[in-house]
Amino acid sequence: MYRSLKKWFPLFLLPTALAFLVSFVVPFLYGIFFSFCEFQTLDRFTFVGLDNFKRVLFSGQYNFWQSLGFTALFTVLSVIIINVAAFLIAYALTRNVPGRNLYRTVFFMPNLIGGIVLGYVWRTVINYGVLIPLLGKDLTYSSTFGFIGLLFVLCWQQIGYMMIIYIAGLQSVPDSILEAAKIDGASGWQTMRRVTIPMVMPSITICLFLSITNSFKLYDQNLALTGGLPAVTDEQGITHRLTQMLALCISDTYGNSARAHGTAQAMAVVFFLLVAVISLTQLMLTRRKEVQQ
């Protein structure tokens, strides 16, 4: 059987490998190349070297640093809220709670709704159900309203998904270890800190990675809820959208000119490197804390 699997393995791997190559590797390499060009189409381009990256990093015209700061703050808060809430809910639903399977289903259901649909639905609910009746304002009135709205919607959608991963991790903790901690006189908090959390570090690693990348890459809810608004214009006449996250900033920068296309592509490469470095650093740090059962 092993010889047969080894013989036919490349044939069964080929369709997936080709799909991955065509849909990811080739566009990714094209994207890196065109970040050094001004272009209109794939066959109409001019190589400009690092000019696009200089415009991204040193020009205030494209709102990169404003969007980066907003995205970073949003990511930090969303990662903390999502993971703390998901872990506590998962811990509660691994106890003997009546109807816990129903609760798990209810908490997970928001993750099944598409992001753009979710954004438009919650924009209507928040604007016409809360803000306009109470304050006469909507989500685009201030960056604070938009920030809180985005944070609420993403947490509402993601907590249930992370909860499922944490439940799987908590259920994998051997009862014998928990019983031993109880016999040794450990309190509930000591058991949680010294036994449970170290044993579910693989789940924590996965959830942190997913929540960090999902928060950084958020686009659809940002587009549907606020569209980056409100906007302000500085003394140079440059418009800055105060709730514009990096993914939406790249999309808005793309524009209609060859220079804007190349600048947006350079911004996407910088964005990729930023997310990759942060995510890989998080994976390295949390994997060191994992313990073997």
C-alpha positions as a printed Julia matrix, in Angstrom:
293×3 Matrix{Float64}:
   0.0    0.0     0.0
   2.84   2.38    0.85
   4.49   1.79   -2.53
   1.18   2.43   -4.33
   0.58   5.65   -2.43
   4.1    6.82   -3.13
   3.68   6.0    -6.82
   0.36   7.8    -7.35
   0.84  10.63   -4.85
   2.13  13.17   -7.45
  -0.86  12.54   -9.71
  -3.38  13.33   -6.95
  -1.31  16.28   -5.75
  -1.07  17.83   -9.23
  -4.56  19.49   -9.42
  -4.14  21.16   -6.03
  -0.58  22.21   -6.8
  -1.61  23.72  -10.15
  -4.53  25.57   -8.56
  -2.24  26.96   -5.85
   0.36  27.96   -8.43
  -2.11  29.71  -10.74
  -4.27  31.38   -8.1
  -1.6   32.4    -5.57
   2.06  32.01   -6.51
   1.9   33.6    -9.98
  -0.25  36.61   -8.93
   1.94  37.09   -5.86
   5.12  37.23   -7.95
   3.43  39.54  -10.47
   2.38  41.77   -7.58
   5.94  42.06   -6.27
   7.25  42.89   -9.74
   4.57  45.51  -10.47
   5.22  47.21   -7.14
   8.38  48.51   -8.84
   6.47  49.74  -11.9
   3.95  52.28  -13.08
   1.39  50.33  -15.08
  -2.06  50.33  -16.63
  -2.27  46.68  -17.7
   0.04  43.67  -17.39
   1.66  44.43  -20.76
   1.84  48.23  -20.37
   4.27  49.1   -17.6
   7.32  51.23  -16.88
   9.93  50.18  -14.36
  10.47  52.96  -11.77
  12.49  51.19   -9.09
  11.75  52.24   -5.5
   9.74  55.34   -6.41
   6.42  53.72   -5.47
   7.73  52.69   -2.06
   9.11  56.18   -1.45
   5.68  57.65   -2.17
   4.03  55.18    0.19
   6.43  55.7     3.09
   7.38  59.35    2.76
   4.41  61.05    1.12
   1.34  62.0     3.13
  -0.8   61.98    0.0
  -1.93  58.36    0.27
  -3.06  58.22    3.91
  -0.8   55.2     4.59
   0.39  56.16    8.07
  -3.06  57.3     9.19
  -4.54  53.99    8.04
  -1.69  52.0     9.61
  -2.17  53.67   12.99
  -5.92  53.13   12.9
  -5.47  49.5    11.84
  -2.83  48.8    14.5
  -4.98  50.18   17.33
  -8.0   48.31   16.0
  -6.01  45.06   15.79
  -4.65  45.28   19.33
  -8.08  45.87   20.89
  -9.92  43.34   18.71
  -7.36  40.57   19.35
  -7.59  41.09   23.12
 -11.4   41.25   23.22
 -11.95  38.34   20.82
  -9.55  35.94   22.5
 -10.43  36.78   26.1
 -14.18  36.58   25.42
 -13.87  33.42   23.3
 -11.76  31.66   25.92
 -14.1   32.55   28.79
 -17.18  31.46   26.82
 -15.45  28.24   25.78
 -14.43  27.55   29.38
 -17.99  28.09   30.55
 -19.43  25.86   27.81
 -17.11  22.99   28.68
 -18.67  22.86   32.14
 -21.94  21.08   32.86
 -24.15  23.86   31.5
 -27.69  22.86   30.43
 -28.17  23.39   26.7
 -24.49  24.03   26.07
 -24.64  22.61   22.52
 -27.37  25.12   21.7
 -25.27  27.95   23.09
 -22.28  26.82   21.04
 -24.4   26.88   17.89
 -25.81  30.32   18.65
 -22.36  31.82   19.33
 -20.91  30.28   16.17
 -23.69  31.35   13.79
 -22.48  34.96   13.19
 -19.35  33.56   11.57
 -21.51  32.03    8.82
 -22.68  35.43    7.58
 -20.65  37.08    4.81
 -18.64  40.12    5.84
 -20.13  42.63    3.38
 -23.7   41.56    4.21
 -22.88  41.67    7.9
 -21.52  45.18    7.56
 -24.57  46.58    5.78
 -26.98  44.89    8.2
 -25.18  46.19   11.27
 -24.8   49.66    9.75
 -28.59  49.83    9.44
 -29.13  48.45   12.94
 -26.6   50.73   14.62
 -27.53  53.89   12.7
 -31.32  53.64   12.73
 -31.73  51.58   15.87
 -29.29  53.35   18.19
 -27.32  56.39   17.05
 -29.82  58.4    15.01
 -32.76  58.01   17.48
 -30.55  58.81   20.49
 -27.93  61.25   19.16
 -29.12  62.29   15.74
 -25.78  61.1    14.3
 -24.62  58.04   12.36
 -21.42  55.97   12.26
 -19.72  58.41    9.89
 -20.15  61.36   12.27
 -16.83  60.76   14.02
 -13.89  58.38   13.95
 -14.81  57.24   17.47
 -18.25  56.07   16.37
 -16.78  54.31   13.35
 -14.02  52.67   15.38
 -16.42  51.33   18.01
 -18.83  50.11   15.33
 -16.1   48.24   13.46
 -14.75  46.76   16.67
 -18.17  45.58   17.78
 -19.06  43.96   14.45
 -15.76  42.1    14.05
 -15.82  40.83   17.65
 -19.47  39.77   17.28
 -18.56  37.77   14.17
 -15.25  36.23   15.28
 -15.77  35.33   18.94
 -17.89  32.27   18.16
 -15.35  30.88   15.7
 -12.47  31.25   18.14
 -14.7   29.76   20.85
 -14.94  26.48   18.89
 -11.15  26.25   18.67
 -10.78  26.94   22.38
 -13.42  24.33   23.2
 -11.44  21.74   21.23
  -8.31  22.7    23.16
 -10.01  22.61   26.56
 -11.57  19.22   25.86
  -8.15  17.8    25.01
  -6.78  18.55   28.5
  -6.55  15.16   30.32
  -8.85  14.87   33.32
  -6.06  13.09   35.21
  -3.93  16.27   35.19
  -6.83  18.37   36.46
  -7.58  15.82   39.16
  -3.92  15.79   40.21
  -3.92  19.58   40.52
  -7.08  19.42   42.63
  -5.58  16.77   44.91
  -2.47  18.89   45.35
  -4.69  21.69   46.66
  -4.55  24.04   43.69
  -7.31  26.64   43.57
  -9.44  27.19   40.49
  -7.34  30.18   39.41
  -4.07  28.3    40.01
  -5.34  25.36   37.97
  -6.37  27.7    35.18
  -3.05  29.56   35.16
  -0.63  26.68   35.75
  -2.41  23.78   34.06
  -5.26  24.69   31.73
  -3.74  27.65   29.86
  -0.36  25.95   29.21
  -2.17  22.84   27.96
  -4.32  24.81   25.49
  -1.43  26.91   24.14
  -1.75  25.27   20.68
  -5.32  26.6    20.49
  -4.18  29.99   21.75
  -1.49  30.05   19.04
  -4.04  29.34   16.31
  -6.6   31.83   17.62
  -4.06  34.61   18.03
  -2.76  34.03   14.51
  -6.26  34.05   12.99
  -7.49  37.06   14.94
  -4.36  39.11   14.16
  -4.48  38.39   10.43
  -8.27  38.83   10.21
  -8.1   42.18   12.0
  -5.26  43.51    9.87
  -6.88  42.37    6.61
 -10.37  43.65    7.42
 -11.91  45.17    4.31
 -15.55  44.25    3.72
 -16.94  45.41    7.07
 -14.87  48.6     6.81
 -16.29  49.31    3.36
 -19.88  48.55    4.37
 -19.97  50.23    7.8
 -18.11  53.51    7.26
 -16.36  53.48    3.88
 -13.45  55.14    5.71
 -15.55  58.18    6.67
 -15.49  60.75    8.19
 -12.91  62.55    6.08
 -10.89  65.68    6.8
  -8.81  67.86    4.47
  -5.45  69.17    5.62
  -3.7   72.44    4.72
  -2.2   70.9     1.58
  -5.65  69.95    0.31
  -5.09  66.24    0.92
  -8.16  64.32    2.12
  -7.69  61.81    4.93
 -10.33  59.23    5.81
 -10.23  58.75    9.55
 -11.69  55.21    9.73
  -9.93  53.85    6.67
  -8.06  50.61    7.38
  -5.07  49.49    5.35
  -6.92  47.08    3.05
  -9.46  49.78    2.14
  -6.66  52.33    1.79
  -4.97  50.12   -0.82
  -8.24  49.72   -2.71
  -8.93  53.48   -2.67
  -5.36  54.32   -3.69
  -5.49  52.15   -6.8
  -7.3   54.93   -8.66
  -7.2   55.41  -12.42
  -3.61  56.45  -13.16
  -0.5   54.37  -13.77
   1.24  56.0   -10.82
  -1.67  55.22   -8.48
  -1.72  51.57   -9.63
   1.97  51.12   -8.85
   1.72  52.98   -5.55
  -1.2   50.83   -4.43
   0.73  47.7    -5.37
   3.75  48.87   -3.39
   1.45  49.58   -0.46
   0.11  46.02   -0.73
   3.65  44.61   -0.6
   4.47  46.69    2.48
   1.19  45.53    4.01
   2.05  41.89    3.31
   5.51  42.21    4.87
   4.07  43.93    7.93
   1.41  41.28    8.54
   3.85  38.45    7.81
   6.46  39.72   10.28
   3.91  40.3    13.05
   2.15  36.95   12.5
   5.37  34.91   12.29
   6.74  36.61   15.4
   3.53  35.77   17.26
   3.71  32.14   16.1
   7.33  31.84   17.21
   6.67  33.34   20.65
   3.52  31.37   21.45
   4.84  28.04   20.16
   7.71  28.29   22.64
   5.14  28.21   25.43
   3.38  25.08   24.17
   3.79  21.98   26.29
   3.55  18.33   25.34
   0.79  16.27   26.92
